[in-house]
């Protein structure tokens, strides 16, 4: 399977079904249906308007799944409105041919800030060990397939390191740390949101720096300012910095098709002068045919 998005759609669809069936997500089927209708229609309309050959339906489906899994609303119109806004942003807010914000993350932030009656439920997955194992296993498969697992593991290393330091500094029991690392929402964010290849730095060094900044900002937001949804706001507010990392550490832009060309490089461009044509053989000198034994004897 060349396109890693197909695996991600299968896994996110499974998580949505499991959450709605086992965790009582308080999500109506009509909300999910309207979200997909609005999201896919927006993707098709924007792609046609820009004359793109590839419509990108899988990307729209992933955004709709993310909004359905992570966002809750009292109304029927909130999810489809946010899905259309998030997907439309991919075509409107771009830097050097790359969209700036993770669409799912942007849709959730817009809902929390602008749409009354919307909220997130970070504890909806609980600390179930089975769910934790499934998140890690499925997330590892998807991120490795997309060749972007480094940012997921780097983010977890930095963020869990900060959590461990805080627990030690406050003199809390290790059980507090174990309780925090089993959070399903944290693992969902690490493997299915911050790892979006289209909105993270192209170079591995940039991805590590970006993961460290998101982890640090989220910890300050959550434990220093005592504000909720620290992970989501950290990813949203630091998204514009990705263009800077691409400028500092140029690397080929990601493409979803593994066998496709790597795309343009973001960063300083260097012109390569073509070398002047070198004559295959200077006039008056012997060629390869002179190496035939009979001809060698004649040259002596």
C-alpha atoms as an extended CHARMM CRD file, in Angstrom:
* protein
*
       300  EXT
         1         1  UNK       CA              0.0000000000        0.0000000000        0.0000000000  PROA      1               0.0000000000
         2         2  UNK       CA              1.8400000000        3.0900000000       -1.2860000000  PROA      2               0.0000000000
         3         3  UNK       CA             -0.3180000000        5.7800000000        0.3100000000  PROA      3               0.0000000000
         4         4  UNK       CA              0.0020000000        5.8360000000        4.1070000000  PROA      4               0.0000000000
         5         5  UNK       CA             -3.2180000000        7.8150000000        4.3490000000  PROA      5               0.0000000000
         6         6  UNK       CA             -5.2400000000        4.6770000000        3.5910000000  PROA      6               0.0000000000
         7         7  UNK       CA             -3.8030000000        2.9740000000        6.6850000000  PROA      7               0.0000000000
         8         8  UNK       CA             -4.4470000000        6.0890000000        8.7390000000  PROA      8               0.0000000000
         9         9  UNK       CA             -8.0740000000        6.2070000000        7.5680000000  PROA      9               0.0000000000
        10        10  UNK       CA             -8.5580000000        2.5460000000        8.4990000000  PROA      10              0.0000000000
        11        11  UNK       CA             -7.0600000000        3.0280000000       11.9450000000  PROA      11              0.0000000000
        12        12  UNK       CA             -8.8430000000        6.3090000000       12.7120000000  PROA      12              0.0000000000
        13        13  UNK       CA            -12.1240000000        4.8120000000       11.5080000000  PROA      13              0.0000000000
        14        14  UNK       CA            -11.5780000000        1.8670000000       13.8400000000  PROA      14              0.0000000000
        15        15  UNK       CA            -10.8310000000        4.2090000000       16.7400000000  PROA      15              0.0000000000
        16        16  UNK       CA            -13.9550000000        6.2720000000       16.0070000000  PROA      16              0.0000000000
        17        17  UNK       CA            -16.1240000000        3.1520000000       15.9020000000  PROA      17              0.0000000000
        18        18  UNK       CA            -14.5390000000        1.7560000000       19.0740000000  PROA      18              0.0000000000
        19        19  UNK       CA            -14.9150000000        5.0730000000       20.8670000000  PROA      19              0.0000000000
        20        20  UNK       CA            -18.5420000000        5.5180000000       19.8660000000  PROA      20              0.0000000000
        21        21  UNK       CA            -19.3580000000        1.8980000000       20.7610000000  PROA      21              0.0000000000
        22        22  UNK       CA            -17.2920000000        1.4050000000       23.9180000000  PROA      22              0.0000000000
        23        23  UNK       CA            -16.7070000000        4.9110000000       25.2890000000  PROA      23              0.0000000000
        24        24  UNK       CA            -20.0320000000        6.6410000000       24.6200000000  PROA      24              0.0000000000
        25        25  UNK       CA            -18.5830000000        9.6060000000       22.6970000000  PROA      25              0.0000000000
        26        26  UNK       CA            -21.8800000000       11.5310000000       22.8030000000  PROA      26              0.0000000000
        27        27  UNK       CA            -21.5920000000       11.8520000000       19.0470000000  PROA      27              0.0000000000
        28        28  UNK       CA            -24.6680000000       11.5420000000       16.8430000000  PROA      28              0.0000000000
        29        29  UNK       CA            -24.4440000000        9.6990000000       13.4950000000  PROA      29              0.0000000000
        30        30  UNK       CA            -25.9880000000       12.7240000000       11.7940000000  PROA      30              0.0000000000
        31        31  UNK       CA            -23.0880000000       14.8780000000       13.0220000000  PROA      31              0.0000000000
        32        32  UNK       CA            -20.5750000000       12.4600000000       11.5080000000  PROA      32              0.0000000000
        33        33  UNK       CA            -22.4750000000       12.2620000000        8.2030000000  PROA      33              0.0000000000
        34        34  UNK       CA            -22.7440000000       16.0520000000        7.8760000000  PROA      34              0.0000000000
        35        35  UNK       CA            -19.0630000000       16.4590000000        8.7460000000  PROA      35              0.0000000000
        36        36  UNK       CA            -18.0020000000       14.1010000000        5.9600000000  PROA      36              0.0000000000
        37        37  UNK       CA            -20.3860000000       15.6680000000        3.4460000000  PROA      37              0.0000000000
        38        38  UNK       CA            -19.1510000000       19.2050000000        4.1400000000  PROA      38              0.0000000000
        39        39  UNK       CA            -15.4820000000       18.2260000000        4.3140000000  PROA      39              0.0000000000
        40        40  UNK       CA            -15.3690000000       16.2040000000        1.0960000000  PROA      40              0.0000000000
        41        41  UNK       CA            -17.4950000000       18.7500000000       -0.7920000000  PROA      41              0.0000000000
        42        42  UNK       CA            -15.1170000000       21.5400000000        0.2600000000  PROA      42              0.0000000000
        43        43  UNK       CA            -12.0880000000       19.5010000000       -0.7930000000  PROA      43              0.0000000000
        44        44  UNK       CA            -13.5650000000       18.7840000000       -4.2360000000  PROA      44              0.0000000000
        45        45  UNK       CA            -14.6720000000       22.3990000000       -4.7610000000  PROA      45              0.0000000000
        46        46  UNK       CA            -11.2900000000       23.8770000000       -3.7570000000  PROA      46              0.0000000000
        47        47  UNK       CA             -9.2910000000       21.3570000000       -5.7930000000  PROA      47              0.0000000000
        48        48  UNK       CA            -11.4340000000       21.9590000000       -8.8870000000  PROA      48              0.0000000000
        49        49  UNK       CA            -11.1970000000       25.7270000000       -8.4470000000  PROA      49              0.0000000000
        50        50  UNK       CA             -7.4000000000       25.5560000000       -8.3700000000  PROA      50              0.0000000000
        51        51  UNK       CA             -7.2950000000       23.1100000000      -11.2850000000  PROA      51              0.0000000000
        52        52  UNK       CA             -5.4960000000       20.3680000000       -9.3530000000  PROA      52              0.0000000000
        53        53  UNK       CA             -5.1810000000       16.9530000000      -10.9700000000  PROA      53              0.0000000000
        54        54  UNK       CA             -5.3920000000       15.1450000000       -7.6240000000  PROA      54              0.0000000000
        55        55  UNK       CA             -8.5010000000       15.9290000000       -5.5760000000  PROA      55              0.0000000000
        56        56  UNK       CA             -7.0370000000       14.6380000000       -2.2920000000  PROA      56              0.0000000000
        57        57  UNK       CA            -10.1290000000       12.9130000000       -0.9030000000  PROA      57              0.0000000000
        58        58  UNK       CA             -8.0910000000       10.8410000000        1.6320000000  PROA      58              0.0000000000
        59        59  UNK       CA             -6.7580000000       14.0110000000        3.2720000000  PROA      59              0.0000000000
        60        60  UNK       CA            -10.2990000000       15.3660000000        3.6640000000  PROA      60              0.0000000000
        61        61  UNK       CA            -11.4720000000       12.0650000000        5.1680000000  PROA      61              0.0000000000
        62        62  UNK       CA             -8.6310000000       12.1660000000        7.7480000000  PROA      62              0.0000000000
        63        63  UNK       CA             -9.5920000000       15.7040000000        8.7640000000  PROA      63              0.0000000000
        64        64  UNK       CA            -13.2550000000       14.6970000000        9.1610000000  PROA      64              0.0000000000
        65        65  UNK       CA            -12.2750000000       11.6510000000       11.2410000000  PROA      65              0.0000000000
        66        66  UNK       CA            -10.0510000000       13.7870000000       13.4870000000  PROA      66              0.0000000000
        67        67  UNK       CA            -12.8340000000       16.3010000000       14.1230000000  PROA      67              0.0000000000
        68        68  UNK       CA            -15.3430000000       13.5160000000       14.8200000000  PROA      68              0.0000000000
        69        69  UNK       CA            -13.0000000000       11.7870000000       17.2870000000  PROA      69              0.0000000000
        70        70  UNK       CA            -11.7080000000       14.8210000000       19.1870000000  PROA      70              0.0000000000
        71        71  UNK       CA            -14.4340000000       17.5020000000       19.0920000000  PROA      71              0.0000000000
        72        72  UNK       CA            -17.8470000000       17.5160000000       20.7400000000  PROA      72              0.0000000000
        73        73  UNK       CA            -20.7240000000       19.9230000000       20.0070000000  PROA      73              0.0000000000
        74        74  UNK       CA            -24.2960000000       20.5490000000       21.0710000000  PROA      74              0.0000000000
        75        75  UNK       CA            -25.4360000000       21.4550000000       17.5530000000  PROA      75              0.0000000000
        76        76  UNK       CA            -25.6020000000       19.7230000000       14.1740000000  PROA      76              0.0000000000
        77        77  UNK       CA            -23.9650000000       22.5690000000       12.2490000000  PROA      77              0.0000000000
        78        78  UNK       CA            -20.7500000000       23.0010000000       14.2680000000  PROA      78              0.0000000000
        79        79  UNK       CA            -18.8860000000       19.9380000000       12.9230000000  PROA      79              0.0000000000
        80        80  UNK       CA            -19.6340000000       20.5090000000        9.2050000000  PROA      80              0.0000000000
        81        81  UNK       CA            -18.8700000000       24.2330000000        9.4780000000  PROA      81              0.0000000000
        82        82  UNK       CA            -15.5100000000       23.5430000000       11.1220000000  PROA      82              0.0000000000
        83        83  UNK       CA            -14.6780000000       20.7560000000        8.6570000000  PROA      83              0.0000000000
        84        84  UNK       CA            -15.2950000000       23.1010000000        5.7080000000  PROA      84              0.0000000000
        85        85  UNK       CA            -13.2310000000       25.8780000000        7.3470000000  PROA      85              0.0000000000
        86        86  UNK       CA            -10.3390000000       23.5590000000        8.1950000000  PROA      86              0.0000000000
        87        87  UNK       CA            -10.1110000000       22.0360000000        4.7190000000  PROA      87              0.0000000000
        88        88  UNK       CA            -10.5520000000       25.4210000000        3.0310000000  PROA      88              0.0000000000
        89        89  UNK       CA             -7.5770000000       26.7210000000        5.0290000000  PROA      89              0.0000000000
        90        90  UNK       CA             -5.3010000000       24.2530000000        3.2260000000  PROA      90              0.0000000000
        91        91  UNK       CA             -5.8930000000       26.1290000000       -0.0090000000  PROA      91              0.0000000000
        92        92  UNK       CA             -5.9200000000       29.6500000000        1.4070000000  PROA      92              0.0000000000
        93        93  UNK       CA             -3.1860000000       29.7710000000        4.0730000000  PROA      93              0.0000000000
        94        94  UNK       CA              0.0150000000       28.5590000000        2.4300000000  PROA      94              0.0000000000
        95        95  UNK       CA              3.7100000000       29.4050000000        2.6120000000  PROA      95              0.0000000000
        96        96  UNK       CA              6.0260000000       28.3460000000       -0.2120000000  PROA      96              0.0000000000
        97        97  UNK       CA              3.4750000000       25.8620000000       -1.5310000000  PROA      97              0.0000000000
        98        98  UNK       CA              2.8590000000       24.1930000000        1.8410000000  PROA      98              0.0000000000
        99        99  UNK       CA             -0.2470000000       24.6930000000        3.9570000000  PROA      99              0.0000000000
       100       100  UNK       CA              0.5380000000       26.1430000000        7.3680000000  PROA      100             0.0000000000
       101       101  UNK       CA             -1.9280000000       24.6030000000        9.8050000000  PROA      101             0.0000000000
       102       102  UNK       CA             -2.8420000000       21.0040000000       10.5030000000  PROA      102             0.0000000000
       103       103  UNK       CA             -6.4920000000       21.0410000000        9.2980000000  PROA      103             0.0000000000
       104       104  UNK       CA             -7.8440000000       18.8960000000       12.1350000000  PROA      104             0.0000000000
       105       105  UNK       CA             -5.9970000000       20.9580000000       14.7350000000  PROA      105             0.0000000000
       106       106  UNK       CA             -7.1700000000       24.2440000000       13.1860000000  PROA      106             0.0000000000
       107       107  UNK       CA            -10.7990000000       23.0680000000       13.0950000000  PROA      107             0.0000000000
       108       108  UNK       CA            -10.7240000000       22.1730000000       16.7950000000  PROA      108             0.0000000000
       109       109  UNK       CA             -9.1010000000       25.4850000000       17.7900000000  PROA      109             0.0000000000
       110       110  UNK       CA            -11.6260000000       27.4740000000       15.7400000000  PROA      110             0.0000000000
       111       111  UNK       CA            -14.4330000000       25.5670000000       17.4280000000  PROA      111             0.0000000000
       112       112  UNK       CA            -13.0820000000       26.1740000000       20.9350000000  PROA      112             0.0000000000
       113       113  UNK       CA            -12.5020000000       29.8830000000       20.3160000000  PROA      113             0.0000000000
       114       114  UNK       CA            -15.4160000000       30.8850000000       18.0840000000  PROA      114             0.0000000000
       115       115  UNK       CA            -18.2690000000       28.3630000000       18.1850000000  PROA      115             0.0000000000
       116       116  UNK       CA            -20.4300000000       28.2540000000       21.3230000000  PROA      116             0.0000000000
       117       117  UNK       CA            -21.2840000000       24.8100000000       22.6660000000  PROA      117             0.0000000000
       118       118  UNK       CA            -18.1450000000       23.0190000000       21.4300000000  PROA      118             0.0000000000
       119       119  UNK       CA            -15.5770000000       21.3100000000       23.6250000000  PROA      119             0.0000000000
       120       120  UNK       CA            -12.9670000000       18.5890000000       23.7860000000  PROA      120             0.0000000000
       121       121  UNK       CA            -12.8750000000       15.6840000000       26.1840000000  PROA      121             0.0000000000
       122       122  UNK       CA             -9.2190000000       14.6880000000       26.8000000000  PROA      122             0.0000000000
       123       123  UNK       CA            -10.2600000000       12.0100000000       29.2780000000  PROA      123             0.0000000000
       124       124  UNK       CA            -12.6930000000       10.2770000000       26.9080000000  PROA      124             0.0000000000
       125       125  UNK       CA            -10.2240000000        7.4450000000       26.2250000000  PROA      125             0.0000000000
       126       126  UNK       CA             -9.4040000000        6.9750000000       29.8920000000  PROA      126             0.0000000000
       127       127  UNK       CA             -6.2240000000        5.1580000000       30.9970000000  PROA      127             0.0000000000
       128       128  UNK       CA             -7.1910000000        1.7640000000       29.6370000000  PROA      128             0.0000000000
       129       129  UNK       CA             -4.0360000000       -0.3100000000       29.0480000000  PROA      129             0.0000000000
       130       130  UNK       CA             -5.5720000000       -2.0650000000       26.0470000000  PROA      130             0.0000000000
       131       131  UNK       CA             -6.3720000000        1.2420000000       24.3320000000  PROA      131             0.0000000000
       132       132  UNK       CA             -2.8630000000        2.4900000000       25.1220000000  PROA      132             0.0000000000
       133       133  UNK       CA             -1.3240000000       -0.5410000000       23.4620000000  PROA      133             0.0000000000
       134       134  UNK       CA             -3.5210000000       -0.1730000000       20.3930000000  PROA      134             0.0000000000
       135       135  UNK       CA             -2.6870000000        3.5360000000       20.0590000000  PROA      135             0.0000000000
       136       136  UNK       CA              1.0520000000        2.8390000000       20.1730000000  PROA      136             0.0000000000
       137       137  UNK       CA              0.9010000000       -0.1270000000       17.8140000000  PROA      137             0.0000000000
       138       138  UNK       CA             -1.3430000000        1.4830000000       15.1910000000  PROA      138             0.0000000000
       139       139  UNK       CA              0.3880000000        4.8450000000       15.4530000000  PROA      139             0.0000000000
       140       140  UNK       CA              3.8070000000        3.2650000000       14.9960000000  PROA      140             0.0000000000
       141       141  UNK       CA              2.6640000000        1.5070000000       11.8240000000  PROA      141             0.0000000000
       142       142  UNK       CA              1.1970000000        4.6750000000       10.2960000000  PROA      142             0.0000000000
       143       143  UNK       CA              4.0970000000        6.9950000000       11.1740000000  PROA      143             0.0000000000
       144       144  UNK       CA              6.7190000000        4.5060000000        9.9930000000  PROA      144             0.0000000000
       145       145  UNK       CA              4.8050000000        4.0430000000        6.7490000000  PROA      145             0.0000000000
       146       146  UNK       CA              4.8020000000        7.8240000000        6.2690000000  PROA      146             0.0000000000
       147       147  UNK       CA              8.5050000000        8.0120000000        7.2650000000  PROA      147             0.0000000000
       148       148  UNK       CA              7.7120000000       10.5300000000       10.0060000000  PROA      148             0.0000000000
       149       149  UNK       CA              7.9040000000        8.4340000000       13.1760000000  PROA      149             0.0000000000
       150       150  UNK       CA             10.8470000000       10.4870000000       14.4320000000  PROA      150             0.0000000000
       151       151  UNK       CA              8.6910000000       13.4810000000       15.3880000000  PROA      151             0.0000000000
       152       152  UNK       CA              6.1680000000       11.3060000000       17.2940000000  PROA      152             0.0000000000
       153       153  UNK       CA              8.8140000000        9.5940000000       19.4140000000  PROA      153             0.0000000000
       154       154  UNK       CA             10.7870000000       12.8140000000       19.8880000000  PROA      154             0.0000000000
       155       155  UNK       CA              7.6640000000       14.6110000000       21.0950000000  PROA      155             0.0000000000
       156       156  UNK       CA              6.8180000000       11.7900000000       23.5240000000  PROA      156             0.0000000000
       157       157  UNK       CA             10.4000000000       11.7580000000       24.8360000000  PROA      157             0.0000000000
       158       158  UNK       CA             10.4150000000       15.5150000000       25.5010000000  PROA      158             0.0000000000
       159       159  UNK       CA              6.8790000000       15.7290000000       26.9090000000  PROA      159             0.0000000000
       160       160  UNK       CA              7.1190000000       12.6450000000       29.1130000000  PROA      160             0.0000000000
       161       161  UNK       CA             10.5170000000       13.8670000000       30.3080000000  PROA      161             0.0000000000
       162       162  UNK       CA              8.9090000000       17.1270000000       31.4150000000  PROA      162             0.0000000000
       163       163  UNK       CA              6.0880000000       15.2420000000       33.1380000000  PROA      163             0.0000000000
       164       164  UNK       CA              8.6010000000       13.0300000000       34.9780000000  PROA      164             0.0000000000
       165       165  UNK       CA             10.6290000000       16.0820000000       36.0540000000  PROA      165             0.0000000000
       166       166  UNK       CA              7.4800000000       17.7770000000       37.3600000000  PROA      166             0.0000000000
       167       167  UNK       CA              6.4360000000       14.6790000000       39.3200000000  PROA      167             0.0000000000
       168       168  UNK       CA              9.9180000000       14.4420000000       40.8630000000  PROA      168             0.0000000000
       169       169  UNK       CA             10.0340000000       18.1690000000       41.6420000000  PROA      169             0.0000000000
       170       170  UNK       CA              6.6490000000       18.0680000000       43.3890000000  PROA      170             0.0000000000
       171       171  UNK       CA              7.5680000000       14.8790000000       45.2700000000  PROA      171             0.0000000000
       172       172  UNK       CA              4.5850000000       12.9930000000       43.8780000000  PROA      172             0.0000000000
       173       173  UNK       CA              4.2040000000        9.2320000000       43.6760000000  PROA      173             0.0000000000
       174       174  UNK       CA              5.4570000000        7.4720000000       40.5040000000  PROA      174             0.0000000000
       175       175  UNK       CA              1.8660000000        6.2810000000       40.1040000000  PROA      175             0.0000000000
       176       176  UNK       CA              0.9600000000        9.8430000000       39.0570000000  PROA      176             0.0000000000
       177       177  UNK       CA              3.4280000000        9.6730000000       36.1820000000  PROA      177             0.0000000000
       178       178  UNK       CA              2.1860000000        6.2160000000       35.1280000000  PROA      178             0.0000000000
       179       179  UNK       CA             -1.3740000000        7.5450000000       35.1450000000  PROA      179             0.0000000000
       180       180  UNK       CA             -0.4120000000       10.4850000000       32.9040000000  PROA      180             0.0000000000
       181       181  UNK       CA              1.4960000000        8.5100000000       30.2610000000  PROA      181             0.0000000000
       182       182  UNK       CA             -1.4300000000        6.1380000000       29.7060000000  PROA      182             0.0000000000
       183       183  UNK       CA             -3.6700000000        8.9580000000       28.4990000000  PROA      183             0.0000000000
       184       184  UNK       CA             -5.2300000000        7.9810000000       25.1590000000  PROA      184             0.0000000000
       185       185  UNK       CA             -5.5800000000       11.5790000000       23.9810000000  PROA      185             0.0000000000
       186       186  UNK       CA             -1.8400000000       12.1700000000       24.4530000000  PROA      186             0.0000000000
       187       187  UNK       CA             -0.9700000000        9.1500000000       22.3160000000  PROA      187             0.0000000000
       188       188  UNK       CA             -3.5860000000       10.0840000000       19.7120000000  PROA      188             0.0000000000
       189       189  UNK       CA             -2.0070000000       13.5310000000       19.4560000000  PROA      189             0.0000000000
       190       190  UNK       CA              1.5340000000       12.1110000000       19.2190000000  PROA      190             0.0000000000
       191       191  UNK       CA              0.8470000000        9.5420000000       16.4940000000  PROA      191             0.0000000000
       192       192  UNK       CA             -2.0440000000       11.0160000000       14.5010000000  PROA      192             0.0000000000
       193       193  UNK       CA             -1.7840000000       14.8070000000       14.7360000000  PROA      193             0.0000000000
       194       194  UNK       CA              1.7010000000       16.2250000000       15.2850000000  PROA      194             0.0000000000
       195       195  UNK       CA              3.0380000000       13.6400000000       12.8080000000  PROA      195             0.0000000000
       196       196  UNK       CA              1.0620000000       15.0530000000        9.8260000000  PROA      196             0.0000000000
       197       197  UNK       CA              3.8180000000       15.0540000000        7.1380000000  PROA      197             0.0000000000
       198       198  UNK       CA              2.3370000000       17.9860000000        5.2330000000  PROA      198             0.0000000000
       199       199  UNK       CA              2.5140000000       20.4840000000        8.1080000000  PROA      199             0.0000000000
       200       200  UNK       CA              5.7510000000       19.5630000000        9.9040000000  PROA      200             0.0000000000
       201       201  UNK       CA              9.3620000000       20.4340000000        8.9720000000  PROA      201             0.0000000000
       202       202  UNK       CA             10.8230000000       18.5680000000        6.0270000000  PROA      202             0.0000000000
       203       203  UNK       CA             14.2620000000       17.9940000000        7.5800000000  PROA      203             0.0000000000
       204       204  UNK       CA             14.6920000000       15.5330000000       10.4990000000  PROA      204             0.0000000000
       205       205  UNK       CA             16.6090000000       18.1620000000       12.5050000000  PROA      205             0.0000000000
       206       206  UNK       CA             13.7390000000       20.6180000000       12.1040000000  PROA      206             0.0000000000
       207       207  UNK       CA             11.2210000000       17.9830000000       13.1980000000  PROA      207             0.0000000000
       208       208  UNK       CA             13.1580000000       17.2880000000       16.4120000000  PROA      208             0.0000000000
       209       209  UNK       CA             13.3770000000       20.9990000000       17.2570000000  PROA      209             0.0000000000
       210       210  UNK       CA              9.6780000000       21.4690000000       16.4870000000  PROA      210             0.0000000000
       211       211  UNK       CA              8.7180000000       18.4950000000       18.6770000000  PROA      211             0.0000000000
       212       212  UNK       CA             10.7580000000       19.8920000000       21.5810000000  PROA      212             0.0000000000
       213       213  UNK       CA              9.1350000000       23.3330000000       21.2780000000  PROA      213             0.0000000000
       214       214  UNK       CA              5.5970000000       21.9150000000       21.0780000000  PROA      214             0.0000000000
       215       215  UNK       CA              6.2510000000       19.7310000000       24.1290000000  PROA      215             0.0000000000
       216       216  UNK       CA              7.7100000000       22.6350000000       26.1310000000  PROA      216             0.0000000000
       217       217  UNK       CA              4.9680000000       25.0800000000       25.1300000000  PROA      217             0.0000000000
       218       218  UNK       CA              2.2470000000       22.5430000000       25.9540000000  PROA      218             0.0000000000
       219       219  UNK       CA              3.7400000000       21.8790000000       29.4040000000  PROA      219             0.0000000000
       220       220  UNK       CA              3.9090000000       25.6080000000       30.1870000000  PROA      220             0.0000000000
       221       221  UNK       CA              0.3360000000       26.1220000000       28.9450000000  PROA      221             0.0000000000
       222       222  UNK       CA             -0.9950000000       23.1650000000       30.9290000000  PROA      222             0.0000000000
       223       223  UNK       CA              0.9840000000       23.3110000000       34.1700000000  PROA      223             0.0000000000
       224       224  UNK       CA              2.2860000000       26.8840000000       34.2820000000  PROA      224             0.0000000000
       225       225  UNK       CA             -0.7570000000       28.8030000000       33.0600000000  PROA      225             0.0000000000
       226       226  UNK       CA             -3.2820000000       26.1180000000       34.1480000000  PROA      226             0.0000000000
       227       227  UNK       CA             -5.1040000000       26.2850000000       30.8190000000  PROA      227             0.0000000000
       228       228  UNK       CA             -6.7650000000       23.2490000000       29.1660000000  PROA      228             0.0000000000
       229       229  UNK       CA             -5.9290000000       21.7280000000       25.7570000000  PROA      229             0.0000000000
       230       230  UNK       CA             -2.2400000000       22.5990000000       25.9960000000  PROA      230             0.0000000000
       231       231  UNK       CA             -1.1960000000       20.1440000000       23.2620000000  PROA      231             0.0000000000
       232       232  UNK       CA             -3.7120000000       21.4720000000       20.7400000000  PROA      232             0.0000000000
       233       233  UNK       CA             -2.8960000000       25.1450000000       21.3620000000  PROA      233             0.0000000000
       234       234  UNK       CA              0.8550000000       24.5010000000       21.3010000000  PROA      234             0.0000000000
       235       235  UNK       CA              0.6500000000       22.8440000000       17.8750000000  PROA      235             0.0000000000
       236       236  UNK       CA             -1.5910000000       25.6380000000       16.5370000000  PROA      236             0.0000000000
       237       237  UNK       CA              0.4980000000       28.5670000000       17.8110000000  PROA      237             0.0000000000
       238       238  UNK       CA              3.8260000000       27.0850000000       16.7110000000  PROA      238             0.0000000000
       239       239  UNK       CA              2.6490000000       26.0400000000       13.2390000000  PROA      239             0.0000000000
       240       240  UNK       CA              3.9620000000       29.2540000000       11.5590000000  PROA      240             0.0000000000
       241       241  UNK       CA              7.4710000000       28.4070000000       12.8180000000  PROA      241             0.0000000000
       242       242  UNK       CA              7.6210000000       25.3970000000       10.4710000000  PROA      242             0.0000000000
       243       243  UNK       CA              8.4140000000       27.7050000000        7.5370000000  PROA      243             0.0000000000
       244       244  UNK       CA             11.4290000000       28.9860000000        9.4900000000  PROA      244             0.0000000000
       245       245  UNK       CA             12.7080000000       25.4450000000       10.1660000000  PROA      245             0.0000000000
       246       246  UNK       CA             12.2900000000       24.6070000000        6.4720000000  PROA      246             0.0000000000
       247       247  UNK       CA             14.3150000000       27.7000000000        5.6630000000  PROA      247             0.0000000000
       248       248  UNK       CA             17.1160000000       26.8370000000        8.0990000000  PROA      248             0.0000000000
       249       249  UNK       CA             17.3150000000       23.1440000000        7.2040000000  PROA      249             0.0000000000
       250       250  UNK       CA             16.2870000000       22.6310000000        3.5550000000  PROA      250             0.0000000000
       251       251  UNK       CA             15.0340000000       19.2010000000        2.5730000000  PROA      251             0.0000000000
       252       252  UNK       CA             12.7340000000       17.7600000000       -0.1120000000  PROA      252             0.0000000000
       253       253  UNK       CA              9.0450000000       18.3040000000        0.5040000000  PROA      253             0.0000000000
       254       254  UNK       CA              7.0600000000       15.2230000000        1.5290000000  PROA      254             0.0000000000
       255       255  UNK       CA              4.8540000000       13.4470000000       -1.0120000000  PROA      255             0.0000000000
       256       256  UNK       CA              2.2590000000       10.8310000000       -0.1270000000  PROA      256             0.0000000000
       257       257  UNK       CA              3.1940000000        8.5260000000       -2.9930000000  PROA      257             0.0000000000
       258       258  UNK       CA              6.3870000000        6.6960000000       -2.0210000000  PROA      258             0.0000000000
       259       259  UNK       CA              7.5110000000        6.2160000000       -5.5950000000  PROA      259             0.0000000000
       260       260  UNK       CA              6.7410000000        9.7620000000       -6.6240000000  PROA      260             0.0000000000
       261       261  UNK       CA              9.3650000000       12.4220000000       -6.9340000000  PROA      261             0.0000000000
       262       262  UNK       CA             10.2860000000       14.0770000000       -3.6620000000  PROA      262             0.0000000000
       263       263  UNK       CA              8.9950000000       17.4800000000       -4.7530000000  PROA      263             0.0000000000
       264       264  UNK       CA             10.5800000000       20.8680000000       -4.4250000000  PROA      264             0.0000000000
       265       265  UNK       CA             13.1360000000       21.7150000000       -1.7650000000  PROA      265             0.0000000000
       266       266  UNK       CA             12.2200000000       24.4760000000        0.6880000000  PROA      266             0.0000000000
       267       267  UNK       CA             15.1570000000       26.6930000000        1.5130000000  PROA      267             0.0000000000
       268       268  UNK       CA             18.0590000000       28.4930000000       -0.1480000000  PROA      268             0.0000000000
       269       269  UNK       CA             18.4310000000       27.5310000000       -3.7730000000  PROA      269             0.0000000000
       270       270  UNK       CA             21.7920000000       27.0160000000       -5.4610000000  PROA      270             0.0000000000
       271       271  UNK       CA             22.3100000000       27.3280000000       -9.2110000000  PROA      271             0.0000000000
       272       272  UNK       CA             24.3800000000       24.5930000000      -10.8150000000  PROA      272             0.0000000000
       273       273  UNK       CA             26.2790000000       25.7090000000      -13.9000000000  PROA      273             0.0000000000
       274       274  UNK       CA             26.4190000000       23.1310000000      -16.6870000000  PROA      274             0.0000000000
       275       275  UNK       CA             29.9380000000       22.0490000000      -17.5150000000  PROA      275             0.0000000000
       276       276  UNK       CA             31.1760000000       22.9660000000      -20.9940000000  PROA      276             0.0000000000
       277       277  UNK       CA             31.0560000000       20.1570000000      -23.4630000000  PROA      277             0.0000000000
       278       278  UNK       CA             34.2460000000       18.0750000000      -23.4170000000  PROA      278             0.0000000000
       279       279  UNK       CA             35.1990000000       16.6000000000      -26.7840000000  PROA      279             0.0000000000
       280       280  UNK       CA             35.0800000000       12.8300000000      -26.6960000000  PROA      280             0.0000000000
       281       281  UNK       CA             38.5250000000       12.5950000000      -28.2570000000  PROA      281             0.0000000000
       282       282  UNK       CA             40.9670000000       15.3770000000      -29.1120000000  PROA      282             0.0000000000
       283       283  UNK       CA             41.6990000000       15.6350000000      -32.7690000000  PROA      283             0.0000000000
       284       284  UNK       CA             44.7380000000       13.6690000000      -33.8790000000  PROA      284             0.0000000000
       285       285  UNK       CA             44.7590000000       11.1730000000      -30.9700000000  PROA      285             0.0000000000
       286       286  UNK       CA             44.0220000000        7.4610000000      -30.9980000000  PROA      286             0.0000000000
       287       287  UNK       CA             40.6100000000        6.1620000000      -29.8470000000  PROA      287             0.0000000000
       288       288  UNK       CA             39.5260000000        2.8980000000      -28.2050000000  PROA      288             0.0000000000
       289       289  UNK       CA             39.8610000000        1.0850000000      -31.4820000000  PROA      289             0.0000000000
       290       290  UNK       CA             43.6110000000        1.5780000000      -31.1540000000  PROA      290             0.0000000000
       291       291  UNK       CA             43.6160000000       -0.9290000000      -28.2370000000  PROA      291             0.0000000000
       292       292  UNK       CA             42.9780000000       -3.8350000000      -30.5830000000  PROA      292             0.0000000000
       293       293  UNK       CA             46.2090000000       -5.9490000000      -30.5000000000  PROA      293             0.0000000000
       294       294  UNK       CA             46.8160000000       -5.5210000000      -34.1980000000  PROA      294             0.0000000000
       295       295  UNK       CA             46.3760000000       -1.7680000000      -33.9910000000  PROA      295             0.0000000000
       296       296  UNK       CA             48.6350000000       -1.5100000000      -30.8780000000  PROA      296             0.0000000000
       297       297  UNK       CA             51.4350000000       -3.1240000000      -32.8480000000  PROA      297             0.0000000000
       298       298  UNK       CA             50.9400000000       -0.6400000000      -35.6330000000  PROA      298             0.0000000000
       299       299  UNK       CA             51.1620000000        2.2920000000      -33.2010000000  PROA      299             0.0000000000
       300       300  UNK       CA             54.5720000000        1.2380000000      -31.8590000000  PROA      300             0.0000000000
